Amino acid sequence: MFQEIGAFDAKAKLSELLRGVGHGQRYTITVRGKPVADLVPSETSAQNDAKAAVASMQAFKKVLGLGAEDISEMISEGRR
């Protein structure tokens, strides 16, 4: 959802708005009550976040050497 903000206030609070955008906030900048621009997170930022998530998943070590019986035993012991 976009939060509306007047151009004068947007100019005065640009640093604050950019921090908000960095956290996913979206703004519509208005002039005399009419929307003229949207301030939204960069697509590059979202792509970098996705790449980091994929790299993290790939780096996650897999559990090796456990068979179905071992897993069933762990579940029955409450180790989920």
PDB file of N, CA, C and O in Angstrom, chain B, residues numbered from 101:
ATOM      1  N   MET B 101       0.833  -1.174   0.000  1.00  0.00           N
ATOM      2  CA  MET B 101       0.000   0.000   0.000  1.00  0.00           C
ATOM      3  C   MET B 101       0.885   1.248   0.000  1.00  0.00           C
ATOM      4  O   MET B 101       1.889   1.309   0.711  1.00  0.00           O
ATOM      5  N   PHE B 102       0.509   2.219  -0.790  1.00  0.00           N
ATOM      6  CA  PHE B 102       1.274   3.451  -0.917  1.00  0.00           C
ATOM      7  C   PHE B 102       0.771   4.480   0.087  1.00  0.00           C
ATOM      8  O   PHE B 102      -0.435   4.649   0.272  1.00  0.00           O
ATOM      9  N   GLN B 103       1.702   5.155   0.726  1.00  0.00           N
ATOM     10  CA  GLN B 103       1.371   6.245   1.626  1.00  0.00           C
ATOM     11  C   GLN B 103       1.587   7.539   0.862  1.00  0.00           C
ATOM     12  O   GLN B 103       2.645   7.730   0.262  1.00  0.00           O
ATOM     13  N   GLU B 104       0.604   8.430   0.872  1.00  0.00           N
ATOM     14  CA  GLU B 104       0.738   9.695   0.151  1.00  0.00           C
ATOM     15  C   GLU B 104       1.505  10.704   0.983  1.00  0.00           C
ATOM     16  O   GLU B 104       1.350  10.781   2.202  1.00  0.00           O
ATOM     17  N   ILE B 105       2.344  11.481   0.292  1.00  0.00           N
ATOM     18  CA  ILE B 105       3.105  12.547   0.950  1.00  0.00           C
ATOM     19  C   ILE B 105       3.269  13.690  -0.051  1.00  0.00           C
ATOM     20  O   ILE B 105       3.538  13.466  -1.231  1.00  0.00           O
ATOM     21  N   GLY B 106       3.105  14.904   0.436  1.00  0.00           N
ATOM     22  CA  GLY B 106       3.249  16.073  -0.426  1.00  0.00           C
ATOM     23  C   GLY B 106       4.705  16.288  -0.826  1.00  0.00           C
ATOM     24  O   GLY B 106       5.622  15.876  -0.116  1.00  0.00           O
ATOM     25  N   ALA B 107       4.904  16.930  -1.957  1.00  0.00           N
ATOM     26  CA  ALA B 107       6.253  17.155  -2.487  1.00  0.00           C
ATOM     27  C   ALA B 107       7.118  17.951  -1.511  1.00  0.00           C
ATOM     28  O   ALA B 107       8.299  17.644  -1.349  1.00  0.00           O
ATOM     29  N   PHE B 108       6.553  18.964  -0.862  1.00  0.00           N
ATOM     30  CA  PHE B 108       7.315  19.771   0.081  1.00  0.00           C
ATOM     31  C   PHE B 108       7.801  18.906   1.247  1.00  0.00           C
ATOM     32  O   PHE B 108       8.970  18.970   1.628  1.00  0.00           O
ATOM     33  N   ASP B 109       6.894  18.091   1.815  1.00  0.00           N
ATOM     34  CA  ASP B 109       7.271  17.212   2.920  1.00  0.00           C
ATOM     35  C   ASP B 109       8.256  16.138   2.467  1.00  0.00           C
ATOM     36  O   ASP B 109       9.171  15.776   3.207  1.00  0.00           O
ATOM     37  N   ALA B 110       8.067  15.633   1.257  1.00  0.00           N
ATOM     38  CA  ALA B 110       8.978  14.609   0.735  1.00  0.00           C
ATOM     39  C   ALA B 110      10.399  15.165   0.629  1.00  0.00           C
ATOM     40  O   ALA B 110      11.370  14.476   0.942  1.00  0.00           O
ATOM     41  N   LYS B 111      10.506  16.409   0.187  1.00  0.00           N
ATOM     42  CA  LYS B 111      11.829  17.045   0.075  1.00  0.00           C
ATOM     43  C   LYS B 111      12.460  17.197   1.459  1.00  0.00           C
ATOM     44  O   LYS B 111      13.653  16.946   1.635  1.00  0.00           O
ATOM     45  N   ALA B 112      11.663  17.603   2.425  1.00  0.00           N
ATOM     46  CA  ALA B 112      12.180  17.828   3.778  1.00  0.00           C
ATOM     47  C   ALA B 112      12.541  16.524   4.484  1.00  0.00           C
ATOM     48  O   ALA B 112      13.416  16.508   5.350  1.00  0.00           O
ATOM     49  N   LYS B 113      11.874  15.439   4.121  1.00  0.00           N
ATOM     50  CA  LYS B 113      12.059  14.160   4.821  1.00  0.00           C
ATOM     51  C   LYS B 113      12.640  13.070   3.928  1.00  0.00           C
ATOM     52  O   LYS B 113      12.421  11.885   4.178  1.00  0.00           O
ATOM     53  N   LEU B 114      13.372  13.454   2.895  1.00  0.00           N
ATOM     54  CA  LEU B 114      13.848  12.472   1.923  1.00  0.00           C
ATOM     55  C   LEU B 114      14.658  11.350   2.570  1.00  0.00           C
ATOM     56  O   LEU B 114      14.444  10.183   2.242  1.00  0.00           O
ATOM     57  N   SER B 115      15.571  11.664   3.466  1.00  0.00           N
ATOM     58  CA  SER B 115      16.381  10.625   4.116  1.00  0.00           C
ATOM     59  C   SER B 115      15.500   9.630   4.864  1.00  0.00           C
ATOM     60  O   SER B 115      15.714   8.420   4.794  1.00  0.00           O
ATOM     61  N   GLU B 116      14.512  10.151   5.574  1.00  0.00           N
ATOM     62  CA  GLU B 116      13.581   9.295   6.320  1.00  0.00           C
ATOM     63  C   GLU B 116      12.773   8.415   5.370  1.00  0.00           C
ATOM     64  O   GLU B 116      12.561   7.232   5.637  1.00  0.00           O
ATOM     65  N   LEU B 117      12.326   8.999   4.264  1.00  0.00           N
ATOM     66  CA  LEU B 117      11.556   8.242   3.279  1.00  0.00           C
ATOM     67  C   LEU B 117      12.401   7.124   2.668  1.00  0.00           C
ATOM     68  O   LEU B 117      11.920   6.008   2.475  1.00  0.00           O
ATOM     69  N   LEU B 118      13.647   7.430   2.369  1.00  0.00           N
ATOM     70  CA  LEU B 118      14.523   6.421   1.778  1.00  0.00           C
ATOM     71  C   LEU B 118      14.773   5.264   2.740  1.00  0.00           C
ATOM     72  O   LEU B 118      14.858   4.111   2.317  1.00  0.00           O
ATOM     73  N   ARG B 119      14.890   5.564   4.027  1.00  0.00           N
ATOM     74  CA  ARG B 119      15.028   4.479   5.015  1.00  0.00           C
ATOM     75  C   ARG B 119      13.771   3.608   5.010  1.00  0.00           C
ATOM     76  O   ARG B 119      13.854   2.382   5.084  1.00  0.00           O
ATOM     77  N   GLY B 120      12.613   4.251   4.922  1.00  0.00           N
ATOM     78  CA  GLY B 120      11.349   3.511   4.858  1.00  0.00           C
ATOM     79  C   GLY B 120      11.276   2.637   3.626  1.00  0.00           C
ATOM     80  O   GLY B 120      10.843   1.486   3.701  1.00  0.00           O
ATOM     81  N   VAL B 121      11.697   3.177   2.487  1.00  0.00           N
ATOM     82  CA  VAL B 121      11.705   2.411   1.242  1.00  0.00           C
ATOM     83  C   VAL B 121      12.640   1.215   1.379  1.00  0.00           C
ATOM     84  O   VAL B 121      12.350   0.134   0.868  1.00  0.00           O
ATOM     85  N   GLY B 122      13.756   1.408   2.067  1.00  0.00           N
ATOM     86  CA  GLY B 122      14.686   0.311   2.300  1.00  0.00           C
ATOM     87  C   GLY B 122      14.062  -0.819   3.100  1.00  0.00           C
ATOM     88  O   GLY B 122      14.523  -1.959   3.034  1.00  0.00           O
ATOM     89  N   HIS B 123      13.015  -0.509   3.857  1.00  0.00           N
ATOM     90  CA  HIS B 123      12.300  -1.519   4.636  1.00  0.00           C
ATOM     91  C   HIS B 123      11.006  -1.948   3.959  1.00  0.00           C
ATOM     92  O   HIS B 123      10.162  -2.593   4.582  1.00  0.00           O
ATOM     93  N   GLY B 124      10.845  -1.589   2.670  1.00  0.00           N
ATOM     94  CA  GLY B 124       9.690  -2.055   1.905  1.00  0.00           C
ATOM     95  C   GLY B 124       8.517  -1.093   1.813  1.00  0.00           C
ATOM     96  O   GLY B 124       7.525  -1.404   1.154  1.00  0.00           O
ATOM     97  N   GLN B 125       8.603   0.060   2.452  1.00  0.00           N
ATOM     98  CA  GLN B 125       7.522   1.043   2.400  1.00  0.00           C
ATOM     99  C   GLN B 125       7.450   1.653   1.003  1.00  0.00           C
ATOM    100  O   GLN B 125       8.464   1.755   0.313  1.00  0.00           O
ATOM    101  N   ARG B 126       6.264   2.052   0.594  1.00  0.00           N
ATOM    102  CA  ARG B 126       6.055   2.679  -0.723  1.00  0.00           C
ATOM    103  C   ARG B 126       5.319   4.007  -0.518  1.00  0.00           C
ATOM    104  O   ARG B 126       4.413   4.101   0.310  1.00  0.00           O
ATOM    105  N   TYR B 127       5.712   5.017  -1.268  1.00  0.00           N
ATOM    106  CA  TYR B 127       5.122   6.338  -1.130  1.00  0.00           C
ATOM    107  C   TYR B 127       4.663   6.855  -2.485  1.00  0.00           C
ATOM    108  O   TYR B 127       5.284   6.580  -3.511  1.00  0.00           O
ATOM    109  N   THR B 128       3.563   7.611  -2.477  1.00  0.00           N
ATOM    110  CA  THR B 128       3.119   8.362  -3.640  1.00  0.00           C
ATOM    111  C   THR B 128       3.333   9.829  -3.305  1.00  0.00           C
ATOM    112  O   THR B 128       2.789  10.336  -2.324  1.00  0.00           O
ATOM    113  N   ILE B 129       4.121  10.506  -4.118  1.00  0.00           N
ATOM    114  CA  ILE B 129       4.403  11.924  -3.911  1.00  0.00           C
ATOM    115  C   ILE B 129       3.367  12.731  -4.687  1.00  0.00           C
ATOM    116  O   ILE B 129       3.115  12.481  -5.866  1.00  0.00           O
ATOM    117  N   THR B 130       2.776  13.701  -4.001  1.00  0.00           N
ATOM    118  CA  THR B 130       1.721  14.497  -4.617  1.00  0.00           C
ATOM    119  C   THR B 130       2.125  15.960  -4.716  1.00  0.00           C
ATOM    120  O   THR B 130       2.930  16.457  -3.928  1.00  0.00           O
ATOM    121  N   VAL B 131       1.548  16.638  -5.703  1.00  0.00           N
ATOM    122  CA  VAL B 131       1.685  18.086  -5.847  1.00  0.00           C
ATOM    123  C   VAL B 131       0.264  18.637  -5.900  1.00  0.00           C
ATOM    124  O   VAL B 131      -0.510  18.319  -6.803  1.00  0.00           O
ATOM    125  N   ARG B 132      -0.060  19.468  -4.916  1.00  0.00           N
ATOM    126  CA  ARG B 132      -1.411  20.027  -4.793  1.00  0.00           C
ATOM    127  C   ARG B 132      -2.470  18.928  -4.778  1.00  0.00           C
ATOM    128  O   ARG B 132      -3.542  19.063  -5.367  1.00  0.00           O
ATOM    129  N   GLY B 133      -2.139  17.839  -4.091  1.00  0.00           N
ATOM    130  CA  GLY B 133      -3.095  16.745  -3.917  1.00  0.00           C
ATOM    131  C   GLY B 133      -3.175  15.746  -5.054  1.00  0.00           C
ATOM    132  O   GLY B 133      -3.897  14.753  -4.966  1.00  0.00           O
ATOM    133  N   LYS B 134      -2.431  16.007  -6.126  1.00  0.00           N
ATOM    134  CA  LYS B 134      -2.476  15.095  -7.272  1.00  0.00           C
ATOM    135  C   LYS B 134      -1.210  14.234  -7.293  1.00  0.00           C
ATOM    136  O   LYS B 134      -0.106  14.762  -7.156  1.00  0.00           O
ATOM    137  N   PRO B 135      -1.357  12.910  -7.463  1.00  0.00           N
ATOM    138  CA  PRO B 135      -0.190  12.028  -7.517  1.00  0.00           C
ATOM    139  C   PRO B 135       0.685  12.336  -8.727  1.00  0.00           C
ATOM    140  O   PRO B 135       0.186  12.468  -9.845  1.00  0.00           O
ATOM    141  N   VAL B 136       1.997  12.451  -8.497  1.00  0.00           N
ATOM    142  CA  VAL B 136       2.916  12.715  -9.600  1.00  0.00           C
ATOM    143  C   VAL B 136       4.051  11.693  -9.689  1.00  0.00           C
ATOM    144  O   VAL B 136       4.648  11.524 -10.752  1.00  0.00           O
ATOM    145  N   ALA B 137       4.351  11.015  -8.583  1.00  0.00           N
ATOM    146  CA  ALA B 137       5.464  10.063  -8.614  1.00  0.00           C
ATOM    147  C   ALA B 137       5.293   9.035  -7.494  1.00  0.00           C
ATOM    148  O   ALA B 137       4.662   9.294  -6.469  1.00  0.00           O
ATOM    149  N   ASP B 138       5.876   7.868  -7.728  1.00  0.00           N
ATOM    150  CA  ASP B 138       5.909   6.824  -6.703  1.00  0.00           C
ATOM    151  C   ASP B 138       7.344   6.578  -6.288  1.00  0.00           C
ATOM    152  O   ASP B 138       8.238   6.502  -7.131  1.00  0.00           O
ATOM    153  N   LEU B 139       7.563   6.455  -5.002  1.00  0.00           N
ATOM    154  CA  LEU B 139       8.876   6.140  -4.447  1.00  0.00           C
ATOM    155  C   LEU B 139       8.783   4.705  -3.927  1.00  0.00           C
ATOM    156  O   LEU B 139       8.120   4.445  -2.923  1.00  0.00           O
ATOM    157  N   VAL B 140       9.448   3.776  -4.615  1.00  0.00           N
ATOM    158  CA  VAL B 140       9.332   2.344  -4.320  1.00  0.00           C
ATOM    159  C   VAL B 140      10.719   1.711  -4.222  1.00  0.00           C
ATOM    160  O   VAL B 140      11.690   2.282  -4.720  1.00  0.00           O
ATOM    161  N   PRO B 141      10.826   0.545  -3.591  1.00  0.00           N
ATOM    162  CA  PRO B 141      12.118  -0.140  -3.521  1.00  0.00           C
ATOM    163  C   PRO B 141      12.640  -0.464  -4.923  1.00  0.00           C
ATOM    164  O   PRO B 141      11.865  -0.763  -5.832  1.00  0.00           O
ATOM    165  N   SER B 142      13.930  -0.401  -5.077  1.00  0.00           N
ATOM    166  CA  SER B 142      14.578  -0.698  -6.342  1.00  0.00           C
ATOM    167  C   SER B 142      14.451  -2.172  -6.682  1.00  0.00           C
ATOM    168  O   SER B 142      14.563  -3.022  -5.798  1.00  0.00           O
ATOM    169  N   GLU B 143      14.220  -2.487  -7.947  1.00  0.00           N
ATOM    170  CA  GLU B 143      14.162  -3.890  -8.386  1.00  0.00           C
ATOM    171  C   GLU B 143      15.509  -4.568  -8.178  1.00  0.00           C
ATOM    172  O   GLU B 143      15.566  -5.761  -7.879  1.00  0.00           O
ATOM    173  N   THR B 144      16.583  -3.821  -8.334  1.00  0.00           N
ATOM    174  CA  THR B 144      17.927  -4.373  -8.132  1.00  0.00           C
ATOM    175  C   THR B 144      18.079  -4.871  -6.707  1.00  0.00           C
ATOM    176  O   THR B 144      18.687  -5.915  -6.471  1.00  0.00           O
ATOM    177  N   SER B 145      17.530  -4.126  -5.754  1.00  0.00           N
ATOM    178  CA  SER B 145      17.589  -4.522  -4.350  1.00  0.00           C
ATOM    179  C   SER B 145      16.866  -5.846  -4.135  1.00  0.00           C
ATOM    180  O   SER B 145      17.373  -6.717  -3.428  1.00  0.00           O
ATOM    181  N   ALA B 146      15.700  -6.005  -4.729  1.00  0.00           N
ATOM    182  CA  ALA B 146      14.936  -7.248  -4.593  1.00  0.00           C
ATOM    183  C   ALA B 146      15.676  -8.414  -5.234  1.00  0.00           C
ATOM    184  O   ALA B 146      15.667  -9.525  -4.704  1.00  0.00           O
ATOM    185  N   GLN B 147      16.318  -8.166  -6.374  1.00  0.00           N
ATOM    186  CA  GLN B 147      17.082  -9.223  -7.043  1.00  0.00           C
ATOM    187  C   GLN B 147      18.263  -9.654  -6.183  1.00  0.00           C
ATOM    188  O   GLN B 147      18.564 -10.844  -6.092  1.00  0.00           O
ATOM    189  N   ASN B 148      18.937  -8.684  -5.545  1.00  0.00           N
ATOM    190  CA  ASN B 148      20.065  -9.013  -4.675  1.00  0.00           C
ATOM    191  C   ASN B 148      19.610  -9.826  -3.471  1.00  0.00           C
ATOM    192  O   ASN B 148      20.304 -10.750  -3.047  1.00  0.00           O
ATOM    193  N   ASP B 149      18.437  -9.486  -2.913  1.00  0.00           N
ATOM    194  CA  ASP B 149      17.890 -10.244  -1.792  1.00  0.00           C
ATOM    195  C   ASP B 149      17.604 -11.681  -2.207  1.00  0.00           C
ATOM    196  O   ASP B 149      17.894 -12.614  -1.458  1.00  0.00           O
ATOM    197  N   ALA B 150      17.039 -11.863  -3.393  1.00  0.00           N
ATOM    198  CA  ALA B 150      16.737 -13.208  -3.885  1.00  0.00           C
ATOM    199  C   ALA B 150      18.014 -14.005  -4.110  1.00  0.00           C
ATOM    200  O   ALA B 150      18.080 -15.187  -3.771  1.00  0.00           O
ATOM    201  N   LYS B 151      19.031 -13.360  -4.683  1.00  0.00           N
ATOM    202  CA  LYS B 151      20.308 -14.047  -4.914  1.00  0.00           C
ATOM    203  C   LYS B 151      20.948 -14.463  -3.595  1.00  0.00           C
ATOM    204  O   LYS B 151      21.511 -15.552  -3.493  1.00  0.00           O
ATOM    205  N   ALA B 152      20.863 -13.606  -2.593  1.00  0.00           N
ATOM    206  CA  ALA B 152      21.430 -13.923  -1.277  1.00  0.00           C
ATOM    207  C   ALA B 152      20.695 -15.102  -0.644  1.00  0.00           C
ATOM    208  O   ALA B 152      21.317 -15.955  -0.011  1.00  0.00           O
ATOM    209  N   ALA B 153      19.386 -15.151  -0.811  1.00  0.00           N
ATOM    210  CA  ALA B 153      18.602 -16.255  -0.255  1.00  0.00           C
ATOM    211  C   ALA B 153      18.973 -17.572  -0.922  1.00  0.00           C
ATOM    212  O   ALA B 153      19.113 -18.591  -0.244  1.00  0.00           O
ATOM    213  N   VAL B 154      19.135 -17.564  -2.239  1.00  0.00           N
ATOM    214  CA  VAL B 154      19.522 -18.773  -2.968  1.00  0.00           C
ATOM    215  C   VAL B 154      20.912 -19.226  -2.535  1.00  0.00           C
ATOM    216  O   VAL B 154      21.135 -20.415  -2.307  1.00  0.00           O
ATOM    217  N   ALA B 155      21.844 -18.289  -2.421  1.00  0.00           N
ATOM    218  CA  ALA B 155      23.207 -18.632  -1.998  1.00  0.00           C
ATOM    219  C   ALA B 155      23.205 -19.222  -0.593  1.00  0.00           C
ATOM    220  O   ALA B 155      23.950 -20.160  -0.309  1.00  0.00           O
ATOM    221  N   SER B 156      22.374 -18.677   0.280  1.00  0.00           N
ATOM    222  CA  SER B 156      22.273 -19.191   1.641  1.00  0.00           C
ATOM    223  C   SER B 156      21.738 -20.614   1.658  1.00  0.00           C
ATOM    224  O   SER B 156      22.231 -21.462   2.401  1.00  0.00           O
ATOM    225  N   MET B 157      20.730 -20.871   0.838  1.00  0.00           N
ATOM    226  CA  MET B 157      20.172 -22.228   0.762  1.00  0.00           C
ATOM    227  C   MET B 157      21.191 -23.214   0.198  1.00  0.00           C
ATOM    228  O   MET B 157      21.277 -24.353   0.656  1.00  0.00           O
ATOM    229  N   GLN B 158      21.951 -22.782  -0.783  1.00  0.00           N
ATOM    230  CA  GLN B 158      22.948 -23.663  -1.384  1.00  0.00           C
ATOM    231  C   GLN B 158      24.076 -23.962  -0.401  1.00  0.00           C
ATOM    232  O   GLN B 158      24.669 -25.039  -0.451  1.00  0.00           O
ATOM    233  N   ALA B 159      24.375 -23.026   0.486  1.00  0.00           N
ATOM    234  CA  ALA B 159      25.460 -23.213   1.439  1.00  0.00           C
ATOM    235  C   ALA B 159      25.033 -24.060   2.644  1.00  0.00           C
ATOM    236  O   ALA B 159      25.877 -24.560   3.388  1.00  0.00           O
ATOM    237  N   PHE B 160      23.718 -24.216   2.827  1.00  0.00           N
ATOM    238  CA  PHE B 160      23.196 -24.979   3.958  1.00  0.00           C
ATOM    239  C   PHE B 160      23.612 -26.438   3.822  1.00  0.00           C
ATOM    240  O   PHE B 160      23.357 -27.069   2.797  1.00  0.00           O
ATOM    241  N   LYS B 161      24.241 -26.962   4.839  1.00  0.00           N
ATOM    242  CA  LYS B 161      24.733 -28.341   4.781  1.00  0.00           C
ATOM    243  C   LYS B 161      23.566 -29.320   4.887  1.00  0.00           C
ATOM    244  O   LYS B 161      22.641 -29.138   5.679  1.00  0.00           O
ATOM    245  N   LYS B 162      23.639 -30.344   4.077  1.00  0.00           N
ATOM    246  CA  LYS B 162      22.611 -31.376   4.083  1.00  0.00           C
ATOM    247  C   LYS B 162      22.984 -32.452   5.096  1.00  0.00           C
ATOM    248  O   LYS B 162      24.162 -32.695   5.358  1.00  0.00           O
ATOM    249  N   VAL B 163      21.968 -33.089   5.658  1.00  0.00           N
ATOM    250  CA  VAL B 163      22.179 -34.196   6.583  1.00  0.00           C
ATOM    251  C   VAL B 163      22.396 -35.447   5.742  1.00  0.00           C
ATOM    252  O   VAL B 163      21.534 -35.841   4.956  1.00  0.00           O
ATOM    253  N   LEU B 164      23.569 -36.068   5.920  1.00  0.00           N
ATOM    254  CA  LEU B 164      23.895 -37.264   5.144  1.00  0.00           C
ATOM    255  C   LEU B 164      23.986 -38.470   6.070  1.00  0.00           C
ATOM    256  O   LEU B 164      24.282 -38.333   7.257  1.00  0.00           O
ATOM    257  N   GLY B 165      23.736 -39.617   5.535  1.00  0.00           N
ATOM    258  CA  GLY B 165      23.929 -40.846   6.274  1.00  0.00           C
ATOM    259  C   GLY B 165      22.749 -41.263   7.133  1.00  0.00           C
ATOM    260  O   GLY B 165      22.873 -42.201   7.920  1.00  0.00           O
ATOM    261  N   LEU B 166      21.628 -40.607   7.010  1.00  0.00           N
ATOM    262  CA  LEU B 166      20.452 -40.999   7.771  1.00  0.00           C
ATOM    263  C   LEU B 166      19.479 -41.720   6.852  1.00  0.00           C
ATOM    264  O   LEU B 166      19.129 -41.240   5.774  1.00  0.00           O
ATOM    265  N   GLY B 167      19.061 -42.873   7.310  1.00  0.00           N
ATOM    266  CA  GLY B 167      18.082 -43.624   6.546  1.00  0.00           C
ATOM    267  C   GLY B 167      16.692 -43.385   7.098  1.00  0.00           C
ATOM    268  O   GLY B 167      16.518 -42.658   8.076  1.00  0.00           O
ATOM    269  N   ALA B 168      15.708 -43.996   6.472  1.00  0.00           N
ATOM    270  CA  ALA B 168      14.315 -43.836   6.887  1.00  0.00           C
ATOM    271  C   ALA B 168      14.112 -44.306   8.324  1.00  0.00           C
ATOM    272  O   ALA B 168      13.362 -43.691   9.082  1.00  0.00           O
ATOM    273  N   GLU B 169      14.784 -45.401   8.700  1.00  0.00           N
ATOM    274  CA  GLU B 169      14.641 -45.917  10.070  1.00  0.00           C
ATOM    275  C   GLU B 169      15.194 -44.915  11.083  1.00  0.00           C
ATOM    276  O   GLU B 169      14.585 -44.673  12.125  1.00  0.00           O
ATOM    277  N   ASP B 170      16.349 -44.337  10.768  1.00  0.00           N
ATOM    278  CA  ASP B 170      16.952 -43.358  11.674  1.00  0.00           C
ATOM    279  C   ASP B 170      16.025 -42.163  11.867  1.00  0.00           C
ATOM    280  O   ASP B 170      15.849 -41.674  12.982  1.00  0.00           O
ATOM    281  N   ILE B 171      15.448 -41.709  10.786  1.00  0.00           N
ATOM    282  CA  ILE B 171      14.559 -40.545  10.853  1.00  0.00           C
ATOM    283  C   ILE B 171      13.308 -40.891  11.653  1.00  0.00           C
ATOM    284  O   ILE B 171      12.858 -40.092  12.475  1.00  0.00           O
ATOM    285  N   SER B 172      12.735 -42.087  11.418  1.00  0.00           N
ATOM    286  CA  SER B 172      11.552 -42.519  12.173  1.00  0.00           C
ATOM    287  C   SER B 172      11.862 -42.598  13.659  1.00  0.00           C
ATOM    288  O   SER B 172      11.038 -42.214  14.490  1.00  0.00           O
ATOM    289  N   GLU B 173      13.031 -43.089  13.993  1.00  0.00           N
ATOM    290  CA  GLU B 173      13.437 -43.204  15.396  1.00  0.00           C
ATOM    291  C   GLU B 173      13.567 -41.820  16.036  1.00  0.00           C
ATOM    292  O   GLU B 173      13.141 -41.606  17.171  1.00  0.00           O
ATOM    293  N   MET B 174      14.157 -40.895  15.295  1.00  0.00           N
ATOM    294  CA  MET B 174      14.319 -39.538  15.820  1.00  0.00           C
ATOM    295  C   MET B 174      12.960 -38.889  16.055  1.00  0.00           C
ATOM    296  O   MET B 174      12.767 -38.199  17.056  1.00  0.00           O
ATOM    297  N   ILE B 175      12.015 -39.106  15.137  1.00  0.00           N
ATOM    298  CA  ILE B 175      10.674 -38.543  15.291  1.00  0.00           C
ATOM    299  C   ILE B 175       9.999 -39.122  16.514  1.00  0.00           C
ATOM    300  O   ILE B 175       9.380 -38.390  17.287  1.00  0.00           O
ATOM    301  N   SER B 176      10.111 -40.448  16.703  1.00  0.00           N
ATOM    302  CA  SER B 176       9.474 -41.076  17.856  1.00  0.00           C
ATOM    303  C   SER B 176      10.084 -40.602  19.174  1.00  0.00           C
ATOM    304  O   SER B 176       9.426 -40.635  20.214  1.00  0.00           O
ATOM    305  N   GLU B 177      11.338 -40.161  19.129  1.00  0.00           N
ATOM    306  CA  GLU B 177      11.993 -39.615  20.333  1.00  0.00           C
ATOM    307  C   GLU B 177      11.636 -38.147  20.553  1.00  0.00           C
ATOM    308  O   GLU B 177      12.023 -37.550  21.557  1.00  0.00           O
ATOM    309  N   GLY B 178      10.901 -37.577  19.615  1.00  0.00           N
ATOM    310  CA  GLY B 178      10.517 -36.168  19.752  1.00  0.00           C
ATOM    311  C   GLY B 178      11.510 -35.206  19.146  1.00  0.00           C
ATOM    312  O   GLY B 178      11.462 -34.015  19.454  1.00  0.00           O
ATOM    313  N   ARG B 179      12.410 -35.672  18.296  1.00  0.00           N
ATOM    314  CA  ARG B 179      13.429 -34.821  17.677  1.00  0.00           C
ATOM    315  C   ARG B 179      12.967 -34.423  16.280  1.00  0.00           C
ATOM    316  O   ARG B 179      13.437 -34.984  15.290  1.00  0.00           O
ATOM    317  N   ARG B 180      12.088 -33.500  16.194  1.00  0.00           N
ATOM    318  CA  ARG B 180      11.544 -33.079  14.900  1.00  0.00           C
ATOM    319  C   ARG B 180      12.273 -31.932  14.328  1.00  0.00           C
ATOM    320  O   ARG B 180      11.932 -31.463  13.242  1.00  0.00           O
TER     321      ARG B 180
END
